[in-house]
Amino acid sequence: MWGLEGTVLLDETGDYARSLGVRGVPTNLVVDADGTVRAFGVSRLDELDRAIDDMLRR
C-alpha cells in the first residue's frame, strides 16, 4: 500500500504488545527497520498514512 516491504506482525499471544505497554486492542504501531517504534496508537487511516510518511522521511 505504501510501497514498503516488510513484515506485518500479528501478535496472537499479546506478548509483544505487553512488552511495549499496549493496553488496548487493536493498536497499530509503526516500527522502523531498526526496531524503533515511530508511532503508537494510530488508528485512523490518515494517521497511519502520516506516521508512515514521517518515518520514511527520516
N, C-alpha and C positions, 0 to 999 in steps of 0.2 A: 504494500500500500504506500509506503514512504520510500520505496526503493532500497530498503535495508535488508541485509541478510543476517540471520542470526537465529537464536533460539528463543522460543516463547515458552516460558516456564509455567507449567500447571502444577501448583503446589498442593497436591491432593491430600497430603498429611497435615499441612499447615505449619510444618517445621520451619521452613524458610521465612514465612510470614511472621511467626513468633520471634525469630531471631532479629527481625527488623522492627519489631514493636507494632506490627499491624494489629488493629483491634476490630476492624470492621471488614466485612466481606460483601461484595467484591472490592478490592483495592487494586488499582493499577500503579505499577512502578515503572519508571524509565531508568534503566541501568545501562551505563556505557560499557564499552569493551574492556575497560579496566576494572569493572565491578563496582564503580562508584554510582550510588543512587543519585540521579539527576532530577527526578520528580517523583513525588509521592502523593497518592490520593487523587490523581487526575481522573475525573470520571466522565466528563462530557468530551465529545469528540473534538471540539475546538480547543479544549485544554490539552488534550493529548497531542493534537497537531502542533500546538505552540511549544509544548515541552520537548517534542522530538526535534522540531526546527531549532530550538535553542541548543539542544545537545549537539546537533550536527554542526553548528557554528563554532563550537569550542575546539 
